[in-house]
Amino acid sequence: MIFFRILIIFSLFFTFIKASTIIKPQQIINTSGGVTDIVIKKDKLYASTVNGTIDIFDLKTKKLLDKIYVPKTIDFVGDKIDAKIYSVDVLNDKILILSQGKKGGRNIFLYENHKLSKIIDETKRLFISKAKFISKDKIVYSLLSNQFFLFNLSTKENIYERQISQSRFSDFSLNDDKSKIILADESGVLHEYQISNGKFIRDFRNQNLDNVYQVDWKKDTIITAGQDRRSVVYNETTQSAYYKKSDFLVYSCGLSPNSHYAGYSSDELNTVTVFNTLTQTSMYKLVDNKMIITNIVFLNDNEIFVSSDDSKINYYKIKD
């Protein structure tokens, strides 16, 4: 059995050499815990962690600038624990934080002027999975029960609510101007809606055959990370599609800002394969990720940040 495992590892290694250029991290950023979400705004990188912090780094030096703590919470057996942060977003000088609440509930905080204010309280018992800014006075958030809401920050009321399907929610992504949202769930179908009025636009079907763990949207390109070992690339305008096949469950994916390049977790060694979305050609293998990939974030066509369940973010430059 050990012999066969060694053989598989060597086979994977030599396949990498033949197919793509292997890239090791140029720099490693140490965070407070397993990284759940990454947002890059201007000259800063914001990383949310399972240990109840938002770690803020200088984008150039990779040095820690600040750290935001959310209050600890109580678990199901009554113990006080760090509140896992599920998502983070940044708009101007405001930071939106979705965190674990008491006994499975969720809190949404707004951080501004070095102060945390609670927007949605854990007592509402909403099992919120993700929350992002739409504008300075609106956010969108989704539930595990596959509903999403447009929420007014000023009145602290929902503007509308939409039930997507009966499948369990996985992830959502907004287009560049935040006018549309694409939602993924365990069915493998992607659902597109208009943000302003919650109007359904279309479904993308028949490519992912099982749960879609993650979705990203840049320009007119949408990419998925699927349990069926497929990373599907859709053109939102033409609805054309193709997929890249993986040897393992695809947990994470990401697109470059101009959508010309994409990355997806492609094997059990937590390698990230970077490919050209126009030619479909695999170009690079980003290695040395120690645990399951949680985020693949392109700063541009050349620089990529990769996080995992580990407390480290790997920074790669794919071209000299």
N, C-alpha and C positions, 0 to 999 in steps of 0.2 A: 504493500500500500504506500509506504514512504517513497519507494522507488518511482511509482507512478506519479505521485505528487511532484517530485523533483523534475520528472520528465515533462509534466505539464507546464511547470514554471519556466523551464528552459525553452520549451516550445513557444510560449507566449513571448519570452524575451527576444528570441530570434525573429519571431513574426513582427515585433515592433521595429527591429532594425531594418528589416526588409521593406516595411510598408511606410514608415513615417520617421521623422527625426525625433529622437528622445530629448526632452527638455527637463532639466532639474530646476528646482526653485532657486531663484537668484537671491531671494530674501525670505525670511520666515518671521511672521508677526505673532507674538505671543499674546493671547487674550485671557480673559478671566474664566473661560469654560468653553464647552462645546458651542460652536457658533450656529445659530439658527437662521440669521438673516444678515445681509450686508447691503448697505446703501452708500453710494458715493455721491457727494454733493460738493461742488467747487473743489476745494483743496483738502477735503477731509473724507475719511472713511469711517462709517459708523457700523459697528458689529454688535448685534444682540446675542446674548449668551443664555445658556440654561441655568446659570448661577445668578440671575437677577440683575445683570448689568448691561448697560450700553457703553461699550468701549469706543472712544473717539481717537482716531489716529491722524497724524499729519500724512497726507497722501505722498509727499515727496520723501520725507525722511523715514516714514513708517514708525515714528515714535509716538508713544501714548501722550495725548494732550489732556484728556479729561475722562472721567468715568461717572456715569449716572447710575444710581442705585434705585431700584423700586423696592417698596416695603416687602418684608418676608410675608409668607402666607401660612395657612394651616392645611395640612393634608387630610386624607380621609380618616386617619387614625388619631388625629388631634395633635400631631407633632408640628412644630414650627420649622419651616423649610425655606430655602431660597425660592423665589417665584420665577419659574422659567419664563423667559420672554420669547414670544412666538414670532413677532414681527416688529419692525421699526420702519419709520419713514421720516423724511425731513422736508420741510418747506420753509424757505427763508430762515427765520430764527426759531421756528417751532419744530419740536420733535414729537412724533406720534408713537406711542408705545403700547403694544398689546401684551399683557402678561397674565400668568396663571393666578387665579384667585382661590378663595377658600373653598375647599372640598370640590374642586373641579370647575368652579365658576371662572369667569374672566373679568379682568379690569382693563379698561382703555384709559391711558393717561395722556395728557398733553404737557410737555415740558417746555417752559418758556421763562426767560429771565431767572434761570436757576431754580425754578419752582415747579413741582409736580401738581397738576390739578386733575381730578378724576372726571372723566367724561361719561363712561359707562361703568357701573358698579357690579361687582361680583354677585350681589344679592339678586340681580335680575335673572341669574342662572342661565345666561346665554353662553353656549359653548362656541365662542367665536374662534375662528381658525386663523384669520388674517385681516389686517386693517391697513389702509393706505389713504393718503391725502388725494383729494380731487382738486380742491382749491383751498384758499385760506379759511373758508367757512364751511367746507363740506368734506366728508370722508366717505369711503365705501368700506364695508366690512362684510364678512361672510361667516356662515355657521357650518358646523360639521354636517348638519341636516340638509345641506345644499340649498340654502337660501342666501341671498345677498341683499344688502340694505344701503340706500343712500341716506346719509345722516347729516343733519344740520348742527354744526358745532355751537352756533349762537343760541338756538332754542333748545338744544339737546333733545331733539325729536327726529324720528325717522321721516324722511320725505316720501319714500316708497319702500316696498318690500317685494321681492320676487322669489318664488319657489322655482328652482331650476329643473329638478327632476327628483325621483325617489332614491337615486344613488347617493352614496356618501361623497361629500365634497373633498377635493384634494388641494386645489390651488387655483389662483387667478392671476392674470397679468393685464395691465392697462396698456393701451397703445400710447404713442409718444405724446400726443396732446391731451390724453386722458378723456377723450370723448367716447371711447368704447372700452369694453371689458370682455375678456375671454375667460371662461371658467371651465375647469377640468374636474372630472370626478372618476369614480371607480368603474364606470361603464366604458371608458375609453373615448367617449364622445366629448368634443369641445363645443361650448355654447357661447355664442357671441351676442352681446346686448349693447344698446345705446345707453350711455350713462345719464344723459339729461332727463330722459323720461322713462327709463327702464324697459324700452321697447325691444322685443326679441328681434334679432337680425337673421341669424342662421346657425345651423349646426355643422360641424365638421366631423364626418363619420368614416368608418370602415378602414381606418389605418392602424390605430391602436386598438387591440382586441381585449384589453384588460385595463386595470387601474392606471391612470396617468398620475404619477407622483408630482410632477412639476411642469410648469408651462412658462414660456417667456415670449415677449412680443416686441420687436423692433422694426420700425418702418412698416413694410407690408409683409414681413416674414414672421411666422409663428413656429416655435419649436416645442416639442414635448419630451418628457422623460417617462418611459413606460415600464410597467411591471412585465409586459410581454417581450422585454428585451429589445424594444424598438425606440429609436428617437426619430420622431416624425417631423418633417419640415413642410409647412403649408405656406402657400402664397395667399394672403387674405383677399387680395383683389381678384385673382383668377380662380381661387379654390383648388389649384393644382397641388399635388403632394408627392413626396417620396419619403422613404425612411432609411436610416442607417441601422444596421443590425449589430447588436452587441452580444457578447458571450455571457453576459450576466445581466441581472436586473438593472435598468437604467434609473438611477435615483435622482439625478440632477442634470440640468441643461442650462445653457445661456447663449445669448447672441451678442455680437459686437454692436456698438451704436449704429453703424451703417448697415447692419445685418449681412455683411459679406462673409463673415466668419461665425462659426458656432462651435460650441464644445458640449460634450456629454460624457457622463461617467460610463466607461465602456468595458470594465471587467472586474473580477473579484479582487484585484490588486489595487482598486480605487484609482486607476489611471483615467485621465481625462483625454479624450480624443478631440483634437481641433481639426475642423474641416472647412473647406470653401463651400459656402451654400450655393454658389452659382454653378460650379463645376462638379460638386458632390465629392471632391477629392479629399481624402484624409491626408493631413499634412504634418501634424505634430502629436506627440504623446507626452502629456504632462504627468510626471511620475513623482513618487515619494509622498503621496498622500496616505496617511496612516490609518484612517478610518473612513466610514461611509461618507461620501460627498454630500454636502448640504447646499452649497452655493457655488456657481461658476459665474463670475462677474468680470466682463470685459471693460477695462478702462478705455481702450481703443483697439485697433487691429493688432497691436503689438504687446500690450500689457494685460495680464489676466490675474485675478485673485481667485483662489480656490479654497473654500473652507470645508470642514468636515465635522463629525462628532467629536473630533479632537479639539484641543484648545489652541490650535495653531492655524493661521491663515498663510498659505503658500502664495508667494508673489512670483510670477513668471514673466520673462521677456522672451518672446518667441523668435525675435529677429535681433541681430546685433546692430 
